[in-house]
Amino acid sequence: MSTQTIHKLSLRAGTADTSIDEKFKKDLHLFPTYAQGVAREPDYAFDAWLPRPDPSLHYEPLTDFEHVDPGTRVPDPLTNPLDELLKNAQTAEITPAIGTEVSGVQLSTLSPAQKDQLSVLAARRGVLIFREQDFQELSVPDALDWARYFGRLHIHPTSAHPEGYPEVHLVYRDRKSSFNYEKSDRTNSVTWHSDVSYETQPPGLTSLFLFSSPESGGDTLFVNTAKAYERLSPEFRERLHGLQVVHSGHEQANYLRRDGKRGAHSALLDLPEGARRHGARLTPQAERPFFK
């Protein structure tokens, strides 16, 4: 789901001298995270969600749209106690700046008013954790219908998805999977990024449904980029204003389901003048040198 951004954009089309099959095979080798699928596993509880790559698929480029956050329907969103959502819930802040765990709420059964307040809480706290949810019991269409309440769903240009549902972006590993670190020249795997920042309108809200995972490992970190920006000195913040940087999906674009893109964003999150600033564009996975 995406929020509106304003920045310059240039398009990058695939090379004409490389066949789809060749690009697909190359992508499987270099970026198995995105294109690889798996054989059907009849006994696997979440078989319907498994990625099914199809190199012949192609989608039209995403068009720009005006996004209206559901949270704007909540009266006094900065101070509202969000009683519709939290009246029977317990909350615990994970850190002062970001992250709240909420218990006593079943997301799939929320009313429209409660979903509006959920959007406000996500904007306040950045990351929300809900345990004991029942999304694994929903069909793929039902899960997508739930997510569409919050905005238009994003279609990733390269990653494999469940058959017929390109709006689902999967993170899947099994014992036959290869991992990025196996082909990396680094000794650690910590890489900060802002998802698909090369898009005209990068996603503004992501719903992560965890169906199955090991008991340990796979740590993921989140950062409050508004706080990070606020803690910079006034002089350093001033240096960031007016800067632009190119964000490219080049490394992911060997196999595309729609046109690959590069976007020239501001160094800060593209927001209207006077809005709270975020240093969210500092993402080494996508940024490329840009001289103007």
HELIX and SHEET records of a PDB file:
HELIX    1   1 ILE A   20  LEU A   30  1                                  11    
HELIX    2   2 PRO A   32  ALA A   35  1                                   4    
HELIX    3   3 ASP A   47  TRP A   49  5                                   3    
HELIX    4   4 PRO A   70  ARG A   73  5                                   4    
HELIX    5   5 ASP A   83  LEU A   86  1                                   4    
HELIX    6   6 LEU A  107  THR A  109  5                                   3    
HELIX    7   7 PRO A  112  ARG A  125  1                                  14    
HELIX    8   8 PHE A  135  GLU A  137  5                                   3    
HELIX    9   9 VAL A  140  ARG A  148  1                                   9    
HELIX   10  10 ASN A  180  LYS A  183  5                                   4    
HELIX   11  11 THR A  225  GLU A  230  1                                   6    
HELIX   12  12 PRO A  234  LEU A  240  1                                   7    
HELIX   13  13 HIS A  250  GLN A  252  5                                   3    
SHEET    1   A 4 LYS A   8  ARG A  12  0                                        
SHEET    2   A 4 GLY A 260  SER A 266 -1                                        
SHEET    3   A 4 GLN A 244  SER A 248 -1                                        
SHEET    4   A 4 GLU A 287  ARG A 288 -1                                        
SHEET    1   B 3 GLN A  90  GLU A  93  0                                        
SHEET    2   B 3 THR A 100  SER A 103 -1                                        
SHEET    3   B 3 LEU A 128  PHE A 130  1                                        
END                                                                             
